[in-house]
Amino acid sequence: MCGIPERFYTDHGPDFESRRMEQVAADIRMRLDYSMVGEPRGRGKIERFFETVDQMFLCEVPGFCPSGGDPAKDGLLTLPRFEALFREWLLGIYHRRTHGGTKQAPAQRWEAGTFIPRMPDSVERLDLLLLTEAKPRRVGRDGIRFANRKYVDLTLGPFIGEDVVIRYDPRDIGEIRVYHQGVFLCRAVCAELAGGSYSYKEVKQMNSRGRRLLRERRRKIEAMAGELLAVRNSSGSEDRNDRPEPARAELHADYEKLEKRHQITSSKIPPPSLKSYRNE
């Protein structure tokens, strides 16, 4: 079986009701139909197939855990190994086995039909629609901002200030594909992620961890600044003289660094100017 279905019938799972699913369905011109809530009979065909998978396939693979069993006793499967076993079972056993209702093997019944599947323009086009997500962005002077990262390419220079659509693979966001008015422009690259393969979820976790570390560092600096300010205000008092000389010298040195940093960051530095041409 192959081709793009005209209708996709499913239940109300959060994955199937997501905006991502609506976007894919619109891209490949597929209609989404949802079963009625509280009416399990509407999903009878797929539920029956799940039962067949459970009874004929899952119970035979390593790591199968019946009620009260221990899955680690028989060993566990990696996802690629599980996919290979399932594909082998589906194509070699299920599709070649006579079906109890139709009295024909599923593969034989399919080949006897006259249905002509609706095929995509190309495999690359299909992968682009299924494996990438689309988001609108605006090209800035420093590139395109996405997931708290900066993506750059020389092709983006003439499009500063223009609205574009980016497509990215959630499994690896080291680069994004940029489209302007439906026309492919370039592949913009993030220099921070170019050395490895990072998923969108991993980058979000990295951003959260970075923000948490910055908050902790800010709290430590504020606490140190408060202590240094107290030392400065108590200059000449008995409390200050009670403090050991090395500690006072270290605190004063840190205070001078903080004061100098504040003067630098608070000074008005004119923003750099970059001339851009709208229709270059």
C-alpha positions as CSV (number, residue, x, y, z in Angstrom):
1,M,0.0,0.0,0.0
2,C,1.3,3.5,-0.8
3,G,0.1,6.9,-1.7
4,I,-1.5,9.9,0.2
5,P,-4.9,9.1,1.7
6,E,-7.8,11.3,0.9
7,R,-9.2,10.9,4.4
8,F,-7.4,10.3,7.7
9,Y,-9.8,8.9,10.3
10,T,-8.6,8.9,13.9
11,D,-9.6,9.5,17.5
12,H,-9.1,12.6,19.6
13,G,-5.6,11.9,20.9
14,P,-3.5,15.1,21.5
15,D,-1.0,14.2,18.8
16,F,-3.8,13.9,16.2
17,E,-5.5,17.2,17.2
18,S,-2.3,19.2,17.2
19,R,-1.6,22.1,15.0
20,R,1.3,20.1,13.5
21,M,-1.2,17.5,12.3
22,E,-3.4,20.2,10.8
23,Q,-0.4,21.7,9.0
24,V,0.7,18.4,7.5
25,A,-2.9,17.6,6.4
26,A,-3.2,21.0,4.7
27,D,0.2,20.5,3.0
28,I,-0.6,17.1,1.5
29,R,-4.3,18.0,0.9
30,M,-5.7,15.3,3.2
31,R,-9.0,15.5,5.1
32,L,-8.9,14.9,8.8
33,D,-12.0,13.0,10.3
34,Y,-12.3,12.4,14.0
35,S,-14.4,9.7,15.6
36,M,-17.3,10.6,17.9
37,V,-16.4,10.9,21.6
38,G,-17.7,8.0,23.6
39,E,-18.4,5.9,20.5
40,P,-15.7,3.2,20.4
41,R,-17.5,1.4,17.6
42,G,-16.4,4.1,15.3
43,R,-12.8,2.9,15.7
44,G,-13.5,-0.8,15.4
45,K,-11.2,-1.6,12.4
46,I,-8.1,-0.1,13.8
47,E,-8.7,-1.4,17.3
48,R,-9.1,-4.9,15.8
49,F,-5.7,-4.5,14.1
50,F,-4.1,-3.4,17.3
51,E,-5.4,-6.5,19.0
52,T,-3.9,-8.6,16.1
53,V,-0.6,-6.9,16.6
54,D,-0.8,-7.6,20.4
55,Q,-1.7,-11.3,20.0
56,M,0.6,-12.2,17.0
57,F,3.6,-9.9,17.3
58,L,4.2,-8.2,20.6
59,C,3.9,-11.4,22.6
60,E,6.8,-12.9,20.6
61,V,9.4,-10.1,20.8
62,P,12.0,-9.8,23.6
63,G,11.0,-7.6,26.4
64,F,7.3,-8.5,26.3
65,C,5.9,-8.1,29.8
66,P,2.6,-9.8,30.7
67,S,0.7,-8.6,33.7
68,G,3.0,-8.9,36.8
69,G,6.0,-9.9,34.7
70,D,9.5,-8.5,34.6
71,P,10.5,-7.1,31.2
72,A,14.2,-6.9,32.0
73,K,14.4,-10.7,32.4
74,D,14.2,-11.3,28.7
75,G,16.1,-8.2,27.6
76,L,14.9,-5.0,26.0
77,L,14.8,-3.9,22.3
78,T,16.1,-0.7,20.9
79,L,13.7,1.3,18.8
80,P,15.5,0.6,15.4
81,R,15.5,-3.1,16.2
82,F,11.8,-3.0,17.1
83,E,11.0,-1.2,13.9
84,A,12.9,-3.8,11.9
85,L,11.1,-6.7,13.6
86,F,7.7,-5.1,13.1
87,R,8.3,-4.3,9.4
88,E,9.4,-7.9,8.9
89,W,6.3,-9.3,10.6
90,L,3.9,-6.8,8.9
91,L,5.1,-7.5,5.3
92,G,6.1,-11.1,5.6
93,I,3.4,-12.6,7.8
94,Y,0.4,-10.3,8.3
95,H,0.0,-9.2,4.7
96,R,0.5,-12.8,3.4
97,R,-1.8,-14.5,5.9
98,T,-5.4,-15.2,4.9
99,H,-7.8,-12.8,6.6
100,G,-10.7,-14.4,8.5
101,G,-13.3,-11.9,7.2
102,T,-12.3,-11.4,3.6
103,K,-10.9,-15.0,3.0
104,Q,-8.0,-13.3,1.2
105,A,-4.5,-12.2,2.2
106,P,-4.4,-8.4,2.6
107,A,-1.6,-8.2,-0.1
108,Q,-3.6,-10.3,-2.5
109,R,-6.8,-8.3,-1.9
110,W,-4.9,-5.0,-2.5
111,E,-3.2,-6.2,-5.7
112,A,-6.6,-7.3,-7.1
113,G,-8.1,-3.9,-6.8
114,T,-8.1,-1.1,-9.4
115,F,-7.4,1.8,-7.0
116,I,-4.7,4.2,-8.3
117,P,-3.0,5.9,-5.3
118,R,-2.4,9.6,-5.2
119,M,1.4,10.0,-5.1
120,P,3.5,13.0,-4.0
121,D,5.4,15.1,-6.5
122,S,8.7,13.6,-5.2
123,V,10.0,11.8,-2.2
124,E,12.0,14.9,-1.2
125,R,8.9,17.0,-1.3
126,L,7.0,14.5,0.9
127,D,9.9,14.4,3.4
128,L,9.9,18.2,3.5
129,L,6.2,18.2,4.4
130,L,6.2,15.3,6.9
131,L,9.6,15.7,8.6
132,T,9.7,19.5,9.0
133,E,7.6,22.1,10.8
134,A,6.9,25.6,9.4
135,K,7.0,28.8,11.3
136,P,6.9,32.5,10.2
137,R,9.9,34.6,11.0
138,R,11.3,38.0,10.1
139,V,14.8,38.5,8.8
140,G,16.9,40.7,11.1
141,R,20.2,42.5,10.6
142,D,21.9,39.6,12.5
143,G,20.0,36.8,10.7
144,I,16.9,34.9,11.8
145,R,16.1,34.3,15.4
146,F,14.7,30.9,16.2
147,A,14.7,28.8,19.5
148,N,16.9,31.5,21.1
149,R,19.5,30.9,18.4
150,K,20.8,33.0,15.5
151,Y,20.7,31.5,12.0
152,V,22.7,33.2,9.2
153,D,23.4,32.9,5.5
154,L,24.8,35.4,3.0
155,T,21.6,35.0,0.9
156,L,19.5,36.7,3.6
157,G,21.3,40.1,3.2
158,P,18.8,41.6,0.7
159,F,15.8,40.3,2.7
160,I,16.4,42.2,5.9
161,G,13.1,43.2,7.3
162,E,11.1,40.8,5.2
163,D,8.8,38.1,6.5
164,V,9.8,34.6,5.6
165,V,8.8,31.0,6.4
166,I,11.3,28.7,8.0
167,R,11.1,24.9,7.9
168,Y,13.1,22.8,10.4
169,D,13.5,19.2,11.3
170,P,12.6,18.8,15.0
171,R,15.2,16.0,15.3
172,D,18.1,18.3,14.2
173,I,17.8,22.1,14.2
174,G,21.4,22.8,13.3
175,E,20.1,24.3,10.1
176,I,16.7,25.7,8.8
177,R,15.3,26.1,5.4
178,V,14.1,29.6,4.5
179,Y,11.3,30.4,2.1
180,H,10.2,33.8,0.8
181,Q,6.7,34.0,-0.8
182,G,6.8,30.2,-1.3
183,V,10.2,30.3,-3.0
184,F,13.2,28.5,-1.4
185,L,16.0,30.9,-0.5
186,C,18.7,29.1,1.4
187,R,19.7,26.9,4.3
188,A,20.6,29.1,7.2
189,V,23.0,27.6,9.8
190,C,23.4,28.1,13.5
191,A,27.1,28.3,14.3
192,E,26.4,27.2,17.9
193,L,24.8,23.9,16.8
194,A,26.8,23.2,13.7
195,G,29.2,20.8,15.4
196,G,26.6,18.3,16.4
197,S,23.0,17.0,16.1
198,Y,20.6,18.6,18.5
199,S,16.8,18.2,18.5
200,Y,14.4,21.0,19.2
201,K,13.6,19.5,22.6
202,E,17.2,19.3,23.5
203,V,17.8,22.9,22.6
204,K,14.8,24.0,24.6
205,Q,16.2,22.1,27.6
206,M,19.6,23.7,27.0
207,N,18.0,27.2,27.0
208,S,16.1,26.5,30.2
209,R,19.3,25.2,31.9
210,G,21.2,28.3,30.7
211,R,18.5,30.7,32.0
212,R,18.6,28.8,35.3
213,L,22.3,29.2,35.6
214,L,22.2,32.9,34.7
215,R,19.5,33.4,37.5
216,E,21.7,31.6,40.0
217,R,24.8,33.7,38.9
218,R,22.8,36.9,39.1
219,R,21.7,36.1,42.7
220,K,25.3,35.4,43.7
221,I,26.5,38.6,42.2
222,E,23.7,40.6,43.9
223,A,24.5,39.0,47.2
224,M,28.2,39.8,46.7
225,A,27.4,43.3,45.6
226,G,25.3,43.8,48.7
227,E,28.1,42.6,50.9
228,L,30.6,44.8,49.2
229,L,28.3,47.8,49.5
230,A,28.0,47.1,53.2
231,V,31.8,47.0,53.5
232,R,32.1,50.3,51.6
233,N,29.4,52.0,53.8
234,S,31.1,50.8,56.9
235,S,34.5,52.2,55.9
236,G,36.3,53.4,59.0
237,S,34.0,51.7,61.5
238,E,35.0,49.1,64.1
239,D,33.0,46.3,62.2
240,R,35.1,46.9,59.1
241,N,38.4,46.8,61.2
242,D,37.3,43.5,62.7
243,R,37.3,41.9,59.3
244,P,40.5,40.1,58.3
245,E,42.7,42.1,56.0
246,P,42.9,39.5,53.2
247,A,39.1,39.2,53.1
248,R,38.7,43.0,53.0
249,A,41.2,43.3,50.1
250,E,39.5,40.6,48.1
251,L,36.0,42.1,48.6
252,H,37.2,45.6,47.6
253,A,38.9,44.2,44.5
254,D,35.7,42.4,43.5
255,Y,33.7,45.6,44.2
256,E,35.9,47.6,41.9
257,K,35.4,45.1,39.2
258,L,31.6,45.2,39.6
259,E,31.7,49.0,39.6
260,K,33.9,49.1,36.5
261,R,31.6,46.7,34.7
262,H,28.6,48.7,35.6
263,Q,30.2,51.9,34.2
264,I,30.9,50.1,30.9
265,T,27.5,48.6,30.5
266,S,25.6,51.7,31.5
267,S,27.5,54.0,29.1
268,K,25.7,54.9,25.9
269,I,27.3,53.1,23.0
270,P,25.9,54.1,19.6
271,P,24.3,51.1,17.8
272,P,26.2,49.9,14.7
273,S,24.7,51.0,11.4
274,L,24.2,48.6,8.5
275,K,22.9,49.9,5.2
276,S,20.4,47.5,3.6
277,Y,18.7,47.6,0.2
278,R,15.1,46.4,-0.1
279,N,15.3,45.3,-3.7
280,E,18.9,44.5,-4.1
